[in-house]
Every structure is written in structure tokens, then in C-alpha cells.
Amino acid sequence: MISFFSPLIKLFLRLLLLPRELFFNKALKAPREAQEKVFKRLVDTFNSSSYGKEIGHINSIKEFQEKVPLVGFDDISHHIDKMREKMSNHFSPSPVLFYEPTSGSSGAKKYIPYTLELKSAFSQMFSLWVIDLIKNGPSFETGKFYFSVSPQFKDTEDVLQDDSDYIDGFFSWFLRPFFVTPKKIKLIKDPILFKKALALHLLAEKDLEIISIWNPSTFTILLDYIEDNREELIIDLKKGTSVIEGHSFKFKAIASERIETIRKSSLLEIWPRLKLISSWGDLEAKPGFKKLKKIFPSVFIQAKGLLATEAPITIPIIASNSFVPLLESIFFEFISEDGKLHLLHELKGGELYQLVITTPSGLYRYLLGDRIKVPHFYKETPCLEFMGRGDETSDLFGEKLHRSFLTSILQELKTENYYLFFPTRINEDHGYYTLLTDNQDENLEKLIEGSLMKAYHYKVARKLGTLGPLKTIYKKDMNERVLSYMQEKKGMKLGDIKPSVLLDSFDDKFLT
């Protein structure tokens, strides 16, 4: 088989992707015109949908902003429930291919409808990333690729089962032979056995060159598993097969020299051809991102752009030294700190904005919850730097616990006690949540943990081991202690302290 990134293949890919690259670069040089074109395409979808017909025909961006309300998921969830029940699409004339689950604000899950147009937007984003890496990234040779598998730890649903499913068309077919993990690995439900299967496939591929993951801490925990279980893994690697939860996995034949490398060498030496790791790198992901750099000092560790379950938002472009918006796929609006609306070309450097998106799948003027800042401009287009999800969501390792979801858990207790959650990071890879309370019930910890496990991403983080179980701390005067903390450590006036069920941190000295 010809080398994936041989000069011939590189030339073929560059020629194949040239129109896409030229179109994107043209858009970056004229963001206003690019956004007007994508708006026209998306508003045609809106006008053809049942949702659009209820609101009324839209002709302009101004009319769109005047007539179409800003919405969060809770505002449209009843439509999506009916869509799932009736197998219809209220927001687009295109059929829904599937619903992708993610953590919701007021419940355990929200289901995002995926149409062919949305899948194509993700695939187009991937093609832009590939051509930028080929032109400006490391010198790739083997193309052996680990695309992060998203473990379900549950009965399989009709959703994206691994992250390569975001890719369709040519790339899906072309890249498949170069992925180092089989699709059936997603069927493993036991977290430890999932780590074992994944570790075996990665260790078996000495030519591994590219790793694309989401949460860096999830991957570094896998590396810790490899370090702690080398001899056990070597037994299966020598056999070339392993049966895990009834699924048979086969690996490449491994020479005795490589077995010794796996047994004794550093992780960097185990994968000598590794050239790129793509991972989250912002905010809470920074410690794990930095740890990857320490483990693989000679590897290009690239931070991912902003990708939501709802849509791809930004992409890392090496020359930009930042993240550029996918302005020819998504229509963007921004709410500044003074509450005013802005279009993409109206953004100013250094300002903070709340992100509003209109997507190819039919989410119109959708409040994503993310805040961004403009660090600088690239080819006339503002780069967008992710600044977090405000004070509504806690997200150490991708668990995305929303304030209103935590509130709903506490309301189910039907007590008048005091409760406050806060996250604690132990190190780059591990953390847990603490519940401060004046409720002395011995069963409280188990009860609340059970409710938290209903949250999709929290459950995954717990199963993978990045999050430990909830801890509860009881003090009869807990409310007063928290108020003292807010005044002394946060410098807040007593009258300015609003009731809350979630804080970003807490000082243990106020518990002694």
C-alpha cells in the first residue's frame, strides 16, 4: 500500500481540497460578504421549515433579528421531543439522520438533531484542518491515525459512536484504512476493559503518527493505565488477539524487539513516529494539555478549535496563531457585555461576547452558552478565543454540569436545607465534586451521586476515572460559613451575594 502521506498522495489531497481552501480563504478576506451568503442559504431553510412558517417569512438579517427569538435548548426541547416521537423535522425540510445526546441545562440530556447539512459542515471543517496540516504542519509519512472513540458505557444508541463519524463522503472512505482502532471497540461497556482494548490497539501500532482526542486528561489517564499494566498488555500483544466482553480483537504481529520497547521504554519511544496530538487546550483543559507537552516534548501538540455538539464553530489555522470561525458554514451573532447585538464583521479586538449561532441543522439564533474574545484578526476576520461558558456551567473534564440541572436535583430532595456544589481539581487528570450542606442525612451522598450520574457527560467522566465520586461535607452552620467565604475571600458585600447552588471554588479553611 502506498504511504498515506507520500508526495503523490499529498499532491492529490492538495489538488482535491484546493477549491475548498480557496473558497475559505476568500471568505476570511471578506467576512461580511461570506456571512451574508451563508445567511441567505440558512434563511431559505428557515423559510421552508414549519418553524419558519409559524414565525413568518424572513428576507433580511435585520428582519431575522427582529422576528426570530433568541433561544436556548429548553425553549425548543418540546419541539425536539415531538420530532423524535413523530420522526419529523420542525426546523428544516431536511430529514433528521439521528439525534446526538449531550448534557442539557435542565435535565440529564439534550438531543441535538443532525441533518446531512450539519454532518457536511463538520466534514468540511475536517478537510480544512487536513489541508492546513499538510501545508503548514509536521511532515507526515504513515498517516496512522487514532481518532478519539467516544465510549458509551451503555446500550448502543443511534448516535455518533466515534469521532470519525463526523466525517462523511470521500474522507470517510479514504481515511478508514488508516484508523488504528476498529469501530466495534465502542461496544465495550466496562470502563477498564475499554481502556484495555484501546491501549492494545495503540500499542500494536508502532507507526502511529496522529492522535486526535477531546479531553487531554482522558488520554493521559489512558497513558497511566498503560504504565501500570504493561506486562498484562504484553501478554495479549504477544498473542496478537484478545477477547473482551465477547468481542474478538486482532492486532498486528509484534516483533520481540518492539515487545521490549513497550516493556521498558518511555511513551515517546513507544510511538517514535508520533508527530501530532490534537486536543482541547483552553481553560480547564490547560493542565492536561501542558502535561501532554511534557510527555511528548518533540510532538506538535495542537489545541482544537471550538466544537459544540450543535455545530463546528472555529478551527485552528497554524498561520493565524489562533482559531478562525467557520464563517461559510455557520451564521454568527454576538452579544456584547452591554447587551447589544453584533455581526461577525462588527467585532472589536479584546472585547468579550456571548455566542449566538444559526446552524445548517435548523437551530436558529441559538444561545450556545459560550463566551468568546477576539485576540486579533486574520485575513480581515476576527479570530475567536473560547473564554468559557459563564457561571452557569461547571466543566472540569467535559462533564458540563449546568446550574439549573443541579438545582433540579436538589429540588427533588424536597428539603429546606442549604446546598452548594463546587468542583475540586486534584491534578491534571483527576478531580471530584463536593457538596456543602447543613443536611446530616447519611444517605445524601449516595442519593446525589446517583442523580449526577444521570448526566451524560458526568457519567462518562466518572466511568473513565477523571472524576471521582461526590463528597459531602456537613456543618450545622454551612450557610453562614459560605457567606463568610464570599465576603472575606471574594470581597463581596453581604447584600450583593446572590443565592447559588454552584461555585467555581471554595477555601477549606472556612470548614474548620
C-alpha positions in Angstrom: 0.0 0.0 0.0 1.3 3.4 -0.9 2.3 5.6 2.1 -0.6 7.7 3.1 1.4 10.9 3.1 3.7 10.1 0.2 4.5 13.1 -2.1 1.9 11.7 -4.6 -0.8 11.4 -2.0 0.0 14.9 -0.6 -0.3 16.4 -4.1 -3.6 14.5 -4.7 -5.1 15.8 -1.5 -3.9 19.4 -2.1 -5.4 19.4 -5.6 -8.6 17.8 -4.3 -9.0 20.3 -1.4 -7.8 23.3 -3.4 -11.3 24.7 -4.2 -12.4 24.3 -0.6 -9.2 26.1 0.6 -9.6 28.9 -1.9 -13.3 29.4 -1.0 -12.5 29.5 2.7 -9.6 32.0 2.3 -11.8 34.2 0.1 -14.4 34.2 2.9 -11.8 35.1 5.5 -10.8 38.2 3.4 -14.4 39.3 3.2 -16.3 38.2 6.3 -19.3 40.4 5.8 -20.0 39.1 2.3 -19.3 35.5 3.4 -21.8 35.8 6.3 -24.4 37.3 4.0 -24.1 34.3 1.7 -24.4 31.7 4.5 -27.3 33.7 5.9 -29.2 33.5 2.6 -28.7 29.8 2.4 -29.8 29.2 6.0 -32.7 31.6 5.9 -34.0 29.7 2.9 -34.0 26.6 5.1 -35.8 28.6 7.8 -38.5 29.8 5.4 -39.1 26.3 4.2 -39.5 24.9 7.7 -42.6 24.5 9.9 -40.8 26.7 12.5 -40.2 29.4 9.9 -43.8 29.3 8.6 -45.1 29.8 12.2 -42.9 32.9 12.7 -43.3 34.3 9.2 -41.2 34.7 6.0 -37.8 36.4 6.5 -36.0 38.4 3.9 -33.1 40.2 5.7 -30.7 39.9 8.6 -32.5 42.8 10.3 -35.9 41.1 9.9 -34.4 37.9 11.2 -33.2 39.5 14.3 -36.5 41.3 14.8 -38.8 38.4 14.3 -36.9 35.3 15.4 -36.3 34.9 19.1 -33.1 34.1 20.8 -33.5 30.6 22.2 -31.7 28.1 24.4 -32.3 24.3 24.2 -35.0 24.4 26.9 -37.0 26.8 24.7 -37.2 24.3 21.8 -37.0 21.0 23.6 -40.7 20.4 23.3 -40.4 20.6 19.5 -37.5 18.2 19.5 -39.4 15.7 21.8 -42.3 15.8 19.2 -39.8 15.4 16.3 -38.3 12.3 17.9 -41.7 10.9 18.6 -43.1 11.6 15.1 -39.9 11.1 13.1 -40.3 14.6 11.6 -38.3 17.8 11.5 -39.9 21.0 12.7 -36.8 23.2 11.9 -35.8 22.1 8.5 -37.1 20.4 5.3 -34.2 18.0 5.6 -34.8 14.7 7.4 -33.1 14.1 10.8 -30.4 11.5 10.4 -30.1 10.9 14.2 -30.1 12.8 17.5 -26.8 13.3 19.3 -27.1 13.4 23.1 -25.2 15.9 25.3 -25.8 17.3 28.7 -28.7 19.6 29.0 -29.3 22.7 31.2 -32.5 21.5 32.9 -32.2 17.7 32.6 -29.9 14.8 32.2 -29.6 15.1 28.4 -30.5 17.2 25.4 -30.8 15.6 22.0 -29.4 17.6 19.0 -30.9 16.8 15.6 -28.3 16.1 12.9 -29.1 16.6 9.3 -27.0 15.8 6.3 -26.1 19.5 6.0 -24.8 19.6 9.6 -22.7 16.5 9.1 -21.3 18.1 5.9 -20.3 21.2 7.9 -18.3 19.0 10.3 -16.7 17.2 7.4 -15.8 20.4 5.6 -14.2 21.7 8.8 -12.1 18.5 8.9 -11.0 18.9 5.3 -9.8 22.5 6.1 -7.9 21.2 9.1 -6.2 18.5 7.0 -5.1 20.8 4.2 -3.7 23.3 6.7 -1.7 20.5 8.4 -0.4 19.1 5.1 0.8 22.6 4.0 2.0 24.0 7.4 2.2 21.2 9.9 4.7 18.4 10.6 6.0 16.2 7.7 3.6 13.3 7.9 4.5 9.9 6.4 2.5 6.9 7.6 -0.9 8.6 8.2 -1.7 6.1 11.0 -4.4 7.9 12.9 -6.2 7.5 16.3 -9.5 9.3 16.1 -10.9 9.5 19.6 -13.6 6.9 20.3 -16.4 8.2 22.4 -17.2 5.4 24.8 -20.9 4.9 25.5 -20.8 2.6 28.6 -24.5 1.8 27.8 -26.7 0.2 25.3 -25.8 1.4 21.8 -28.0 4.3 20.5 -28.3 5.6 17.0 -25.8 8.4 17.5 -22.2 9.2 16.5 -20.4 6.3 18.1 -16.9 7.6 17.4 -15.5 10.9 16.3 -14.7 9.7 12.8 -18.4 9.6 12.2 -18.3 13.4 11.9 -16.6 12.8 8.6 -18.6 11.8 5.6 -18.1 11.3 1.8 -14.6 10.9 0.4 -12.7 11.4 3.6 -14.7 8.8 5.5 -13.8 6.3 2.8 -10.2 7.4 2.3 -9.2 7.6 5.9 -10.8 4.4 7.1 -7.8 2.1 6.4 -5.5 4.3 8.4 -7.5 4.4 11.7 -5.8 2.2 14.3 -8.9 1.2 16.2 -11.9 -0.8 14.9 -15.4 0.6 15.2 -16.6 -2.3 17.4 -14.4 -1.1 20.2 -17.2 1.4 21.0 -19.4 -1.6 22.0 -17.3 -2.3 25.2 -19.3 -1.1 28.2 -16.9 -1.8 31.1 -14.6 1.3 31.5 -11.5 -0.7 32.5 -11.9 -3.2 29.6 -12.5 -0.3 27.3 -9.1 1.2 28.4 -7.5 -2.3 27.8 -8.9 -2.6 24.3 -7.8 0.9 23.3 -4.4 0.5 24.9 -3.8 -2.8 23.0 -4.7 -1.2 19.6 -2.5 1.9 20.2 0.5 -0.2 21.4 0.2 -2.6 18.5 0.7 0.3 16.0 4.3 1.4 16.1 3.8 3.7 13.2 1.1 5.7 15.0 1.5 9.3 13.7 -1.6 11.3 14.6 -3.8 11.4 17.7 -7.0 13.4 17.8 -8.7 13.4 21.1 -11.0 15.8 23.1 -10.2 16.0 26.7 -6.4 15.7 27.3 -6.9 14.3 30.8 -8.9 11.4 29.4 -6.0 10.5 27.2 -3.3 10.9 30.0 -5.4 8.6 32.2 -5.1 6.0 29.4 -1.4 6.6 29.4 -1.3 6.0 33.1 -3.2 2.7 32.6 -0.6 1.6 30.0 2.2 2.4 32.5 0.5 0.4 35.3 -0.4 -2.6 33.1 2.4 -3.1 30.7 3.1 -6.7 31.5 -0.6 -7.7 31.3 -1.0 -5.9 28.0 2.2 -7.5 26.6 0.6 -11.0 27.1 -2.2 -10.2 24.7 0.1 -8.3 22.3 2.3 -11.4 22.0 -0.8 -13.5 21.2 -2.0 -10.9 18.6 -5.6 -11.4 19.8 -7.8 -10.5 22.7 -11.4 -11.4 23.5 -13.0 -8.6 25.5 -16.7 -8.7 26.5 -17.2 -11.4 23.9 -15.7 -9.3 21.1 -12.6 -10.6 19.4 -9.8 -8.2 18.5 -6.8 -8.9 16.4 -3.6 -6.9 16.3 -0.6 -6.7 14.0 2.2 -9.2 14.6 4.6 -7.6 17.0 8.4 -8.4 16.9 10.2 -9.3 20.1 12.2 -6.0 19.8 9.0 -4.0 19.9 7.8 -6.0 22.9 10.9 -5.0 24.8 10.4 -1.4 23.8 6.8 -1.5 25.2 8.1 -3.2 28.3 10.9 -0.8 29.1 10.8 2.4 27.1 9.2 5.8 27.6 5.8 6.6 25.9 7.6 8.8 23.4 9.9 5.9 22.4 6.9 3.5 22.1 5.5 5.7 19.3 8.6 7.0 17.6 6.7 8.3 14.6 4.2 10.3 16.5 4.0 13.8 15.1 0.7 15.4 16.1 -1.7 15.4 19.0 -4.9 17.4 18.6 -6.7 18.1 21.9 -8.7 20.7 23.8 -6.3 23.3 25.2 -8.4 26.1 26.7 -9.3 27.0 30.3 -9.9 23.9 32.4 -8.2 21.7 29.8 -4.9 23.6 30.0 -3.3 21.5 32.8 -3.9 18.3 30.9 -2.7 20.0 27.7 0.5 21.0 29.3 1.0 17.5 30.7 0.8 16.1 27.1 3.5 18.5 26.1 5.7 17.2 28.9 5.1 13.6 28.0 5.7 14.2 24.3 8.1 17.2 24.1 9.0 16.6 20.4 5.4 16.2 19.2 3.3 19.1 17.8 0.5 19.4 20.4 -2.2 21.5 18.7 -5.2 22.9 20.6 -8.6 22.2 19.0 -11.0 24.9 18.0 -14.4 25.4 19.5 -16.7 22.5 18.6 -20.1 22.0 20.1 -22.5 19.1 19.7 -24.7 21.7 18.0 -22.2 22.8 15.3 -18.5 23.3 14.5 -17.6 26.9 15.5 -13.9 27.5 15.0 -10.8 25.8 13.5 -7.1 26.1 14.4 -5.2 27.6 11.4 -1.5 27.5 12.1 -0.7 30.8 10.3 -3.4 32.6 12.3 -1.8 31.5 15.7 -5.4 31.2 16.9 -8.8 29.9 15.9 -10.8 31.2 12.9 -14.6 31.0 12.7 -16.2 28.7 10.1 -17.9 31.7 8.6 -19.1 29.9 5.4 -21.0 27.2 7.3 -22.4 28.9 10.4 -24.2 32.3 10.7 -22.8 34.1 13.8 -24.3 36.8 16.1 -22.6 38.1 19.2 -24.0 39.7 22.3 -21.6 42.2 23.9 -21.4 42.8 27.6 -23.7 45.9 27.2 -26.4 43.6 25.7 -26.1 44.8 22.1 -26.1 42.5 19.1 -23.1 42.4 16.7 -22.4 40.6 13.5 -19.0 38.9 12.8 -17.5 41.8 10.9 -18.5 44.2 13.6 -16.5 42.6 16.4 -13.7 44.5 18.1 -10.4 43.2 19.4 -10.2 42.4 23.1 -13.9 42.5 23.7 -16.0 39.7 25.3 -19.1 38.4 23.6 -21.7 35.7 24.1 -22.0 33.5 21.1 -25.3 33.0 19.1 -25.4 30.6 16.2 -27.7 29.6 13.4 -26.8 26.2 12.0 -27.4 24.1 8.9 -29.5 21.6 11.1 -32.1 24.3 11.9 -31.0 25.8 15.2 -31.9 29.5 14.7 -30.5 32.2 16.9 -29.4 29.6 19.3 -27.7 30.7 22.6 -24.8 28.3 22.8 -23.8 29.5 26.2 -20.1 30.0 25.2 -18.3 33.3 25.7 -15.5 34.3 23.3 -12.9 37.1 23.0 -11.3 38.4 19.9 -7.5 38.2 20.4 -6.7 39.5 16.9 -7.7 39.4 13.2 -6.6 37.0 10.5 -7.2 38.0 6.8 -9.8 40.6 7.9 -11.7 38.1 10.0 -11.8 38.2 13.8 -10.3 35.1 15.5 -12.4 33.7 18.3 -10.9 32.6 21.6 -13.0 30.5 23.9 -13.4 32.1 27.3 -15.7 29.6 29.0 -19.4 29.1 29.5 -20.0 31.8 32.1 -21.0 31.0 35.6 -23.9 28.7 34.6 -21.8 25.6 33.8 -19.0 23.7 35.6 -16.7 21.8 33.3 -13.5 20.3 34.8 -13.2 17.3 32.4 -16.1 17.7 29.9 -18.8 16.9 32.5 -20.7 20.1 31.7 -22.8 20.3 34.8 -25.3 23.2 34.5 -26.6 25.2 37.4 -30.2 24.5 36.6 -29.6 20.8 36.4 -28.0 20.8 39.9 -31.0 22.9 41.1 -33.4 20.3 39.8 -31.5 17.5 41.6 -31.8 19.5 44.9 -35.4 20.3 44.4 -36.2 16.5 44.2 -34.9 16.3 47.8 -37.9 18.4 49.0 -36.0 19.8 52.0 -35.2 23.4 53.1 -31.6 22.6 53.8 -28.6 24.5 52.4 -26.7 23.0 49.5 -23.7 24.3 47.4 -21.6 22.3 44.8 -18.1 23.2 43.9 -15.5 21.3 41.8 -12.1 20.3 43.0 -9.1 19.5 40.8 -6.7 17.1 42.3 -4.2 17.2 39.4 -4.1 17.5 35.6 -6.2 14.3 35.3 -8.4 13.9 38.3 -11.0 15.8 40.3 -14.3 15.5 42.1 -17.3 17.5 43.2 -18.0 18.5 46.8 -21.5 19.3 48.2 -21.5 21.6 51.2 -24.7 21.2 53.2 -26.4 21.5 56.6 -28.3 18.3 55.9 -27.0 15.5 58.1 -28.7 12.7 56.2 -26.3 9.8 55.9 -27.8 8.7 52.6 -27.4 12.1 51.0 -24.1 11.5 49.3 -25.2 8.3 47.6 -28.5 9.8 46.6 -27.0 12.9 45.0 -24.3 10.9 43.2 -27.0 8.7 41.7 -28.7 11.8 40.3 -25.5 13.3 39.0 -24.8 10.0 37.1 -27.9 10.7 35.1 -26.0 13.5 33.4 -24.5 12.0 30.2 -21.0 13.6 30.3 -20.7 13.4 34.1 -21.3 9.6 33.9 -18.6 9.3 31.1 -16.1 11.3 33.2 -16.8 9.1 36.3 -16.5 5.9 34.3 -13.2 7.0 32.8 -11.9 8.0 36.2 -11.2 11.6 35.5 -13.9 12.4 38.1 -14.1 10.7 41.5 -17.4 10.2 43.4 -19.1 13.1 45.0 -18.1 14.1 48.6 -20.4 15.7 51.0 -19.4 17.9 53.9 -21.8 18.6 56.7 -21.8 21.7 59.0 -24.7 22.9 61.0 -23.9 26.5 60.1 -22.8 25.8 56.5 -24.8 28.7 55.0 -23.0 31.2 57.4 -19.6 29.7 56.5 -20.2 30.2 52.8 -21.3 33.8 53.3 -18.2 34.4 55.3 -16.1 33.0 52.5 -17.9 35.2 49.9 -17.2 38.3 52.0 -13.7 37.6 53.1 -12.3 35.9 50.0 -14.4 37.3 47.2 -14.7 40.8 48.7 -18.5 40.9 48.2 -20.9 42.9 50.2 -23.5 40.8 52.0 -26.3 42.4 50.1 -24.7 41.6 46.8 -24.3 37.8 47.4 -27.0 36.1 45.3 -28.2 32.6 46.2 -26.4 29.9 44.3 -26.0 26.1 44.1 -22.7 26.3 42.3 -19.3 28.0 42.9 -16.2 27.6 41.0 -14.0 27.1 44.1 -14.0 27.2 47.9 -11.5 27.7 50.7 -11.4 24.7 53.1 -10.3 27.0 56.0 -13.9 28.1 56.3 -14.8 24.5 57.2 -12.5 24.1 60.2 
